[in-house]
Amino acid sequence: MTTKTKRPFIKLDCGVCKKTNYHIAVTKGKTVENDKLELKKHCRWCKKHTLHKMKLK
Ligand SMILES: [Zn+2]
């Protein structure tokens, strides 16, 4: 079991409907310095590609 390492999760919230569509597990060794990254992702609620904002949890 390798559950001792804390892996922060990043949430991707749709900028239009504010719903959380994606959860990304940050792999160890990768530092996420910018917590205001934005990605164009498909939102299943808006049914189109919208700007998603990353949120560190
Ligand atoms: Zn949306």
N, CA, C, O and the ligand as a Tripos MOL2 file, in Angstrom:
@<TRIPOS>MOLECULE
protein
  229   227    58     0     0
PROTEIN
NO_CHARGES

@<TRIPOS>ATOM
      1 N           0.8400   -1.1990    0.0000 N.3       1 MET1
      2 CA          0.0000    0.0000    0.0000 C.3       1 MET1
      3 C           0.8790    1.2550    0.0000 C.2       1 MET1
      4 O           1.7920    1.3850    0.8140 O.2       1 MET1
      5 N           0.6010    2.1300   -0.8820 N.am      2 THR2
      6 CA          1.3790    3.3670   -0.9380 C.3       2 THR2
      7 C           0.4380    4.5470   -0.7830 C.2       2 THR2
      8 O           0.1930    5.3140   -1.7150 O.2       2 THR2
      9 N          -0.0690    4.6600    0.4110 N.am      3 THR3
     10 CA         -1.0400    5.7360    0.6340 C.3       3 THR3
     11 C          -0.4810    6.8170    1.5490 C.2       3 THR3
     12 O          -1.2090    7.6940    2.0130 O.2       3 THR3
     13 N           0.8110    6.7410    1.7980 N.am      4 LYS4
     14 CA          1.3570    7.7140    2.7360 C.3       4 LYS4
     15 C           1.7230    9.0330    2.0710 C.2       4 LYS4
     16 O           1.8900   10.0530    2.7410 O.2       4 LYS4
     17 N           1.8440    9.0050    0.7740 N.am      5 THR5
     18 CA          2.1570   10.2530    0.0940 C.3       5 THR5
     19 C           0.8730   11.0310   -0.1820 C.2       5 THR5
     20 O          -0.1150   10.4960   -0.6850 O.2       5 THR5
     21 N           0.9270   12.2670    0.1550 N.am      6 LYS6
     22 CA         -0.2390   13.1230   -0.0820 C.3       6 LYS6
     23 C          -0.2350   13.5960   -1.5220 C.2       6 LYS6
     24 O           0.7320   14.1940   -1.9940 O.2       6 LYS6
     25 N          -1.2960   13.3270   -2.1910 N.am      7 ARG7
     26 CA         -1.4000   13.8050   -3.5620 C.3       7 ARG7
     27 C          -2.5030   14.8400   -3.6470 C.2       7 ARG7
     28 O          -3.6840   14.5100   -3.5350 O.2       7 ARG7
     29 N          -2.1290   16.0650   -3.8410 N.am      8 PRO8
     30 CA         -3.1400   17.1150   -3.9490 C.3       8 PRO8
     31 C          -3.9780   16.9560   -5.2100 C.2       8 PRO8
     32 O          -3.5010   16.5330   -6.2630 O.2       8 PRO8
     33 N          -5.1950   17.3000   -5.0600 N.am      9 PHE9
     34 CA         -6.0990   17.2190   -6.1960 C.3       9 PHE9
     35 C          -6.3980   18.6110   -6.7290 C.2       9 PHE9
     36 O          -6.5350   19.5880   -5.9930 O.2       9 PHE9
     37 N          -6.4880   18.6400   -8.0150 N.am     10 ILE10
     38 CA         -6.8720   19.8900   -8.6580 C.3      10 ILE10
     39 C          -8.2640   19.7340   -9.2300 C.2      10 ILE10
     40 O          -8.5830   18.7510   -9.8980 O.2      10 ILE10
     41 N          -9.0600   20.7060   -8.9560 N.am     11 LYS11
     42 CA        -10.3990   20.7010   -9.5230 C.3      11 LYS11
     43 C         -10.4380   21.6430  -10.7090 C.2      11 LYS11
     44 O          -9.8300   22.7130  -10.7110 O.2      11 LYS11
     45 N         -11.1660   21.2110  -11.7050 N.am     12 LEU12
     46 CA        -11.3700   22.0930  -12.8440 C.3      12 LEU12
     47 C         -12.8320   22.5020  -12.8850 C.2      12 LEU12
     48 O         -13.7170   21.6860  -13.1420 O.2      12 LEU12
     49 N         -13.0620   23.7620  -12.6300 N.am     13 ASP13
     50 CA        -14.4250   24.2770  -12.6210 C.3      13 ASP13
     51 C         -14.7290   25.0060  -13.9250 C.2      13 ASP13
     52 O         -13.9270   25.7920  -14.4270 O.2      13 ASP13
     53 N         -15.8720   24.7280  -14.4340 N.am     14 CYS14
     54 CA        -16.3190   25.4350  -15.6250 C.3      14 CYS14
     55 C         -16.5310   26.9110  -15.2900 C.2      14 CYS14
     56 O         -17.1660   27.2480  -14.2910 O.2      14 CYS14
     57 N         -16.0050   27.7570  -16.1130 N.am     15 GLY15
     58 CA        -16.1220   29.1880  -15.8630 C.3      15 GLY15
     59 C         -17.5000   29.7290  -16.1750 C.2      15 GLY15
     60 O         -17.8300   30.8490  -15.7870 O.2      15 GLY15
     61 N         -18.2990   28.9560  -16.8650 N.am     16 VAL16
     62 CA        -19.6290   29.4190  -17.2430 C.3      16 VAL16
     63 C         -20.6700   28.9840  -16.2180 C.2      16 VAL16
     64 O         -21.4080   29.8100  -15.6830 O.2      16 VAL16
     65 N         -20.7240   27.6900  -15.9510 N.am     17 CYS17
     66 CA        -21.7610   27.1930  -15.0420 C.3      17 CYS17
     67 C         -21.2040   26.8930  -13.6500 C.2      17 CYS17
     68 O         -21.9540   26.5360  -12.7420 O.2      17 CYS17
     69 N         -19.9030   27.0370  -13.4880 N.am     18 LYS18
     70 CA        -19.2190   26.8690  -12.1970 C.3      18 LYS18
     71 C         -19.2670   25.4410  -11.6610 C.2      18 LYS18
     72 O         -18.9750   25.2030  -10.4890 O.2      18 LYS18
     73 N         -19.6230   24.5250  -12.4910 N.am     19 LYS19
     74 CA        -19.6510   23.1460  -12.0280 C.3      19 LYS19
     75 C         -18.2690   22.5150  -12.1750 C.2      19 LYS19
     76 O         -17.4960   22.8460  -13.0740 O.2      19 LYS19
     77 N         -17.9950   21.6050  -11.2640 N.am     20 THR20
     78 CA        -16.7170   20.9160  -11.3120 C.3      20 THR20
     79 C         -16.8070   19.7330  -12.2670 C.2      20 THR20
     80 O         -17.6190   18.8250  -12.0870 O.2      20 THR20
     81 N         -15.9690   19.7650  -13.2650 N.am     21 ASN21
     82 CA        -16.0470   18.7240  -14.2780 C.3      21 ASN21
     83 C         -14.8710   17.7540  -14.2310 C.2      21 ASN21
     84 O         -14.9870   16.6060  -14.6620 O.2      21 ASN21
     85 N         -13.7650   18.2100  -13.7180 N.am     22 TYR22
     86 CA        -12.5850   17.3600  -13.7470 C.3      22 TYR22
     87 C         -11.8630   17.4040  -12.4110 C.2      22 TYR22
     88 O         -11.8020   18.4340  -11.7390 O.2      22 TYR22
     89 N         -11.3210   16.2520  -12.0520 N.am     23 HIS23
     90 CA        -10.4320   16.1760  -10.9020 C.3      23 HIS23
     91 C          -9.1150   15.6010  -11.3820 C.2      23 HIS23
     92 O          -9.0700   14.5190  -11.9680 O.2      23 HIS23
     93 N          -8.0780   16.3120  -11.1350 N.am     24 ILE24
     94 CA         -6.7700   15.8450  -11.5730 C.3      24 ILE24
     95 C          -5.8930   15.6180  -10.3560 C.2      24 ILE24
     96 O          -5.7350   16.5020   -9.5140 O.2      24 ILE24
     97 N          -5.3360   14.4460  -10.2740 N.am     25 ALA25
     98 CA         -4.4050   14.1570   -9.1970 C.3      25 ALA25
     99 C          -3.0150   14.6050   -9.6090 C.2      25 ALA25
    100 O          -2.5020   14.2240  -10.6610 O.2      25 ALA25
    101 N          -2.4340   15.4070   -8.7730 N.am     26 VAL26
    102 CA         -1.1020   15.9040   -9.0650 C.3      26 VAL26
    103 C          -0.0850   14.8590   -8.6300 C.2      26 VAL26
    104 O          -0.0580   14.4430   -7.4710 O.2      26 VAL26
    105 N           0.7250   14.4550   -9.5470 N.am     27 THR27
    106 CA          1.7140   13.4370   -9.2380 C.3      27 THR27
    107 C           2.8530   14.0230   -8.4270 C.2      27 THR27
    108 O           3.1790   15.2050   -8.5360 O.2      27 THR27
    109 N           3.4380   13.1830   -7.6260 N.am     28 LYS28
    110 CA          4.4970   13.6170   -6.7350 C.3      28 LYS28
    111 C           5.6920   14.1250   -7.5370 C.2      28 LYS28
    112 O           6.0770   13.5370   -8.5480 O.2      28 LYS28
    113 N           6.2530   15.1980   -7.0800 N.am     29 GLY29
    114 CA          7.3980   15.7640   -7.7880 C.3      29 GLY29
    115 C           6.9820   16.9150   -8.6810 C.2      29 GLY29
    116 O           7.7870   17.7780   -9.0310 O.2      29 GLY29
    117 N           5.7180   16.9120   -9.0390 N.am     30 LYS30
    118 CA          5.2140   18.0070   -9.8610 C.3      30 LYS30
    119 C           4.6610   19.0790   -8.9500 C.2      30 LYS30
    120 O           3.7210   18.8370   -8.1930 O.2      30 LYS30
    121 N           5.2260   20.2330   -9.0180 N.am     31 THR31
    122 CA          4.6970   21.3120   -8.1990 C.3      31 THR31
    123 C           3.7670   22.1800   -9.0300 C.2      31 THR31
    124 O           4.0410   22.5360  -10.1760 O.2      31 THR31
    125 N           2.6910   22.4890   -8.4090 N.am     32 VAL32
    126 CA          1.7430   23.3700   -9.0870 C.3      32 VAL32
    127 C           1.8510   24.7330   -8.4240 C.2      32 VAL32
    128 O           1.3350   24.9620   -7.3310 O.2      32 VAL32
    129 N           2.5150   25.6000   -9.0980 N.am     33 GLU33
    130 CA          2.7380   26.9130   -8.5000 C.3      33 GLU33
    131 C           1.6370   27.8870   -8.8680 C.2      33 GLU33
    132 O           1.2230   28.7360   -8.0780 O.2      33 GLU33
    133 N           1.2000   27.7350  -10.0480 N.am     34 ASN34
    134 CA          0.1470   28.6390  -10.4900 C.3      34 ASN34
    135 C          -1.2090   27.9970  -10.2550 C.2      34 ASN34
    136 O          -1.5690   27.0280  -10.9240 O.2      34 ASN34
    137 N          -1.9520   28.5330   -9.3120 N.am     35 ASP35
    138 CA         -3.2480   27.9370   -9.0210 C.3      35 ASP35
    139 C          -4.3760   28.6260   -9.7700 C.2      35 ASP35
    140 O          -5.5560   28.4230   -9.4840 O.2      35 ASP35
    141 N          -3.9880   29.4320  -10.7210 N.am     36 LYS36
    142 CA         -5.0250   30.0840  -11.5070 C.3      36 LYS36
    143 C          -4.8960   29.7300  -12.9820 C.2      36 LYS36
    144 O          -5.1430   30.5420  -13.8730 O.2      36 LYS36
    145 N          -4.5040   28.4970  -13.1940 N.am     37 LEU37
    146 CA         -4.3910   28.0320  -14.5640 C.3      37 LEU37
    147 C          -5.7730   27.8760  -15.1830 C.2      37 LEU37
    148 O          -6.7530   27.5360  -14.5210 O.2      37 LEU37
    149 N          -5.8000   28.1310  -16.4310 N.am     38 GLU38
    150 CA         -7.0720   28.0010  -17.1230 C.3      38 GLU38
    151 C          -6.9090   27.0960  -18.3300 C.2      38 GLU38
    152 O          -5.9170   27.1620  -19.0570 O.2      38 GLU38
    153 N          -7.8900   26.2660  -18.5190 N.am     39 LEU39
    154 CA         -7.8400   25.3240  -19.6190 C.3      39 LEU39
    155 C          -9.1600   25.3150  -20.3500 C.2      39 LEU39
    156 O         -10.2280   25.4880  -19.7630 O.2      39 LEU39
    157 N          -9.0580   25.1120  -21.6250 N.am     40 LYS40
    158 CA        -10.2900   24.9360  -22.3960 C.3      40 LYS40
    159 C         -10.6440   23.4630  -22.3640 C.2      40 LYS40
    160 O          -9.9280   22.6210  -22.9070 O.2      40 LYS40
    161 N         -11.7530   23.1710  -21.7220 N.am     41 LYS41
    162 CA        -12.1850   21.7970  -21.6290 C.3      41 LYS41
    163 C         -13.6550   21.7080  -21.9690 C.2      41 LYS41
    164 O         -14.3970   22.6900  -21.9580 O.2      41 LYS41
    165 N         -14.0350   20.4860  -22.2710 N.am     42 HIS42
    166 CA        -15.4360   20.2940  -22.6020 C.3      42 HIS42
    167 C         -16.2610   20.2030  -21.3280 C.2      42 HIS42
    168 O         -15.9490   19.4250  -20.4250 O.2      42 HIS42
    169 N         -17.2910   20.9860  -21.2670 N.am     43 CYS43
    170 CA        -18.2060   20.9420  -20.1380 C.3      43 CYS43
    171 C         -19.4470   20.1830  -20.5490 C.2      43 CYS43
    172 O         -20.0980   20.5130  -21.5400 O.2      43 CYS43
    173 N         -19.7640   19.1620  -19.7760 N.am     44 ARG44
    174 CA        -20.9270   18.3490  -20.1450 C.3      44 ARG44
    175 C         -22.2320   19.0180  -19.7850 C.2      44 ARG44
    176 O         -23.3000   18.6090  -20.2390 O.2      44 ARG44
    177 N         -22.1410   20.0430  -18.9720 N.am     45 TRP45
    178 CA        -23.3560   20.7730  -18.6120 C.3      45 TRP45
    179 C         -23.6660   21.8380  -19.6550 C.2      45 TRP45
    180 O         -24.8160   22.0400  -20.0450 O.2      45 TRP45
    181 N         -22.6140   22.5080  -20.0910 N.am     46 CYS46
    182 CA        -22.8100   23.5230  -21.1330 C.3      46 CYS46
    183 C         -22.8200   22.8870  -22.5240 C.2      46 CYS46
    184 O         -23.2470   23.4970  -23.5040 O.2      46 CYS46
    185 N         -22.3420   21.6590  -22.5800 N.am     47 LYS47
    186 CA        -22.2640   20.9130  -23.8430 C.3      47 LYS47
    187 C         -21.4250   21.6270  -24.8850 C.2      47 LYS47
    188 O         -21.7370   21.6470  -26.0750 O.2      47 LYS47
    189 N         -20.3550   22.2070  -24.3900 N.am     48 LYS48
    190 CA        -19.4120   22.8420  -25.3110 C.3      48 LYS48
    191 C         -18.1090   23.0720  -24.5720 C.2      48 LYS48
    192 O         -18.0080   22.8430  -23.3670 O.2      48 LYS48
    193 N         -17.1310   23.5200  -25.3060 N.am     49 HIS49
    194 CA        -15.8520   23.8080  -24.6790 C.3      49 HIS49
    195 C         -15.8980   25.1790  -24.0100 C.2      49 HIS49
    196 O         -16.2390   26.1920  -24.6190 O.2      49 HIS49
    197 N         -15.5450   25.1600  -22.7530 N.am     50 THR50
    198 CA        -15.5270   26.4120  -22.0140 C.3      50 THR50
    199 C         -14.2000   26.5430  -21.2980 C.2      50 THR50
    200 O         -13.4120   25.5980  -21.2480 O.2      50 THR50
    201 N         -13.9630   27.6940  -20.7550 N.am     51 LEU51
    202 CA        -12.7380   27.9270  -20.0120 C.3      51 LEU51
    203 C         -12.9040   27.3790  -18.5970 C.2      51 LEU51
    204 O         -13.8030   27.7780  -17.8570 O.2      51 LEU51
    205 N         -12.0290   26.4710  -18.2490 N.am     52 HIS52
    206 CA        -12.0830   25.8810  -16.9070 C.3      52 HIS52
    207 C         -10.9600   26.4380  -16.0610 C.2      52 HIS52
    208 O          -9.8290   26.5960  -16.5210 O.2      52 HIS52
    209 N         -11.2860   26.7270  -14.8340 N.am     53 LYS53
    210 CA        -10.2820   27.2580  -13.9270 C.3      53 LYS53
    211 C          -9.8630   26.1950  -12.9310 C.2      53 LYS53
    212 O         -10.6890   25.4790  -12.3640 O.2      53 LYS53
    213 N          -8.5730   26.1140  -12.7380 N.am     54 MET54
    214 CA         -8.0520   25.1330  -11.7930 C.3      54 MET54
    215 C          -8.1510   25.6630  -10.3810 C.2      54 MET54
    216 O          -7.9250   26.8410  -10.1040 O.2      54 MET54
    217 N          -8.5000   24.7410   -9.4990 N.am     55 LYS55
    218 CA         -8.5300   25.1020   -8.0790 C.3      55 LYS55
    219 C          -7.7710   24.0530   -7.3040 C.2      55 LYS55
    220 O          -8.0700   22.8620   -7.3860 O.2      55 LYS55
    221 N          -6.8140   24.4910   -6.5740 N.am     56 LEU56
    222 CA         -6.0870   23.5460   -5.7120 C.3      56 LEU56
    223 C          -6.9410   23.2310   -4.4990 C.2      56 LEU56
    224 O          -7.5710   24.0980   -3.8940 O.2      56 LEU56
    225 N          -6.9300   21.9470   -4.1730 N.am     57 LYS57
    226 CA         -7.7230   21.5950   -3.0130 C.3      57 LYS57
    227 C          -6.8190   21.3320   -1.8180 C.2      57 LYS57
    228 O          -7.3070   21.0180   -0.7330 O.2      57 LYS57
    229 ZN        -20.2620   24.5720  -17.9230 Zn       58 ZN58
@<TRIPOS>BOND
     1     1     2 1
     2     2     3 1
     3     3     4 2
     4     3     5 am
     5     5     6 1
     6     6     7 1
     7     7     8 2
     8     7     9 am
     9     9    10 1
    10    10    11 1
    11    11    12 2
    12    11    13 am
    13    13    14 1
    14    14    15 1
    15    15    16 2
    16    15    17 am
    17    17    18 1
    18    18    19 1
    19    19    20 2
    20    19    21 am
    21    21    22 1
    22    22    23 1
    23    23    24 2
    24    23    25 am
    25    25    26 1
    26    26    27 1
    27    27    28 2
    28    27    29 am
    29    29    30 1
    30    30    31 1
    31    31    32 2
    32    31    33 am
    33    33    34 1
    34    34    35 1
    35    35    36 2
    36    35    37 am
    37    37    38 1
    38    38    39 1
    39    39    40 2
    40    39    41 am
    41    41    42 1
    42    42    43 1
    43    43    44 2
    44    43    45 am
    45    45    46 1
    46    46    47 1
    47    47    48 2
    48    47    49 am
    49    49    50 1
    50    50    51 1
    51    51    52 2
    52    51    53 am
    53    53    54 1
    54    54    55 1
    55    55    56 2
    56    55    57 am
    57    57    58 1
    58    58    59 1
    59    59    60 2
    60    59    61 am
    61    61    62 1
    62    62    63 1
    63    63    64 2
    64    63    65 am
    65    65    66 1
    66    66    67 1
    67    67    68 2
    68    67    69 am
    69    69    70 1
    70    70    71 1
    71    71    72 2
    72    71    73 am
    73    73    74 1
    74    74    75 1
    75    75    76 2
    76    75    77 am
    77    77    78 1
    78    78    79 1
    79    79    80 2
    80    79    81 am
    81    81    82 1
    82    82    83 1
    83    83    84 2
    84    83    85 am
    85    85    86 1
    86    86    87 1
    87    87    88 2
    88    87    89 am
    89    89    90 1
    90    90    91 1
    91    91    92 2
    92    91    93 am
    93    93    94 1
    94    94    95 1
    95    95    96 2
    96    95    97 am
    97    97    98 1
    98    98    99 1
    99    99   100 2
   100    99   101 am
   101   101   102 1
   102   102   103 1
   103   103   104 2
   104   103   105 am
   105   105   106 1
   106   106   107 1
   107   107   108 2
   108   107   109 am
   109   109   110 1
   110   110   111 1
   111   111   112 2
   112   111   113 am
   113   113   114 1
   114   114   115 1
   115   115   116 2
   116   115   117 am
   117   117   118 1
   118   118   119 1
   119   119   120 2
   120   119   121 am
   121   121   122 1
   122   122   123 1
   123   123   124 2
   124   123   125 am
   125   125   126 1
   126   126   127 1
   127   127   128 2
   128   127   129 am
   129   129   130 1
   130   130   131 1
   131   131   132 2
   132   131   133 am
   133   133   134 1
   134   134   135 1
   135   135   136 2
   136   135   137 am
   137   137   138 1
   138   138   139 1
   139   139   140 2
   140   139   141 am
   141   141   142 1
   142   142   143 1
   143   143   144 2
   144   143   145 am
   145   145   146 1
   146   146   147 1
   147   147   148 2
   148   147   149 am
   149   149   150 1
   150   150   151 1
   151   151   152 2
   152   151   153 am
   153   153   154 1
   154   154   155 1
   155   155   156 2
   156   155   157 am
   157   157   158 1
   158   158   159 1
   159   159   160 2
   160   159   161 am
   161   161   162 1
   162   162   163 1
   163   163   164 2
   164   163   165 am
   165   165   166 1
   166   166   167 1
   167   167   168 2
   168   167   169 am
   169   169   170 1
   170   170   171 1
   171   171   172 2
   172   171   173 am
   173   173   174 1
   174   174   175 1
   175   175   176 2
   176   175   177 am
   177   177   178 1
   178   178   179 1
   179   179   180 2
   180   179   181 am
   181   181   182 1
   182   182   183 1
   183   183   184 2
   184   183   185 am
   185   185   186 1
   186   186   187 1
   187   187   188 2
   188   187   189 am
   189   189   190 1
   190   190   191 1
   191   191   192 2
   192   191   193 am
   193   193   194 1
   194   194   195 1
   195   195   196 2
   196   195   197 am
   197   197   198 1
   198   198   199 1
   199   199   200 2
   200   199   201 am
   201   201   202 1
   202   202   203 1
   203   203   204 2
   204   203   205 am
   205   205   206 1
   206   206   207 1
   207   207   208 2
   208   207   209 am
   209   209   210 1
   210   210   211 1
   211   211   212 2
   212   211   213 am
   213   213   214 1
   214   214   215 1
   215   215   216 2
   216   215   217 am
   217   217   218 1
   218   218   219 1
   219   219   220 2
   220   219   221 am
   221   221   222 1
   222   222   223 1
   223   223   224 2
   224   223   225 am
   225   225   226 1
   226   226   227 1
   227   227   228 2
@<TRIPOS>SUBSTRUCTURE
     1 MET1         2 RESIDUE 1 A MET
     2 THR2         6 RESIDUE 1 A THR
     3 THR3        10 RESIDUE 1 A THR
     4 LYS4        14 RESIDUE 1 A LYS
     5 THR5        18 RESIDUE 1 A THR
     6 LYS6        22 RESIDUE 1 A LYS
     7 ARG7        26 RESIDUE 1 A ARG
     8 PRO8        30 RESIDUE 1 A PRO
     9 PHE9        34 RESIDUE 1 A PHE
    10 ILE10       38 RESIDUE 1 A ILE
    11 LYS11       42 RESIDUE 1 A LYS
    12 LEU12       46 RESIDUE 1 A LEU
    13 ASP13       50 RESIDUE 1 A ASP
    14 CYS14       54 RESIDUE 1 A CYS
    15 GLY15       58 RESIDUE 1 A GLY
    16 VAL16       62 RESIDUE 1 A VAL
    17 CYS17       66 RESIDUE 1 A CYS
    18 LYS18       70 RESIDUE 1 A LYS
    19 LYS19       74 RESIDUE 1 A LYS
    20 THR20       78 RESIDUE 1 A THR
    21 ASN21       82 RESIDUE 1 A ASN
    22 TYR22       86 RESIDUE 1 A TYR
    23 HIS23       90 RESIDUE 1 A HIS
    24 ILE24       94 RESIDUE 1 A ILE
    25 ALA25       98 RESIDUE 1 A ALA
    26 VAL26      102 RESIDUE 1 A VAL
    27 THR27      106 RESIDUE 1 A THR
    28 LYS28      110 RESIDUE 1 A LYS
    29 GLY29      114 RESIDUE 1 A GLY
    30 LYS30      118 RESIDUE 1 A LYS
    31 THR31      122 RESIDUE 1 A THR
    32 VAL32      126 RESIDUE 1 A VAL
    33 GLU33      130 RESIDUE 1 A GLU
    34 ASN34      134 RESIDUE 1 A ASN
    35 ASP35      138 RESIDUE 1 A ASP
    36 LYS36      142 RESIDUE 1 A LYS
    37 LEU37      146 RESIDUE 1 A LEU
    38 GLU38      150 RESIDUE 1 A GLU
    39 LEU39      154 RESIDUE 1 A LEU
    40 LYS40      158 RESIDUE 1 A LYS
    41 LYS41      162 RESIDUE 1 A LYS
    42 HIS42      166 RESIDUE 1 A HIS
    43 CYS43      170 RESIDUE 1 A CYS
    44 ARG44      174 RESIDUE 1 A ARG
    45 TRP45      178 RESIDUE 1 A TRP
    46 CYS46      182 RESIDUE 1 A CYS
    47 LYS47      186 RESIDUE 1 A LYS
    48 LYS48      190 RESIDUE 1 A LYS
    49 HIS49      194 RESIDUE 1 A HIS
    50 THR50      198 RESIDUE 1 A THR
    51 LEU51      202 RESIDUE 1 A LEU
    52 HIS52      206 RESIDUE 1 A HIS
    53 LYS53      210 RESIDUE 1 A LYS
    54 MET54      214 RESIDUE 1 A MET
    55 LYS55      218 RESIDUE 1 A LYS
    56 LEU56      222 RESIDUE 1 A LEU
    57 LYS57      226 RESIDUE 1 A LYS
    58 ZN58       229 GROUP 0 **** ****
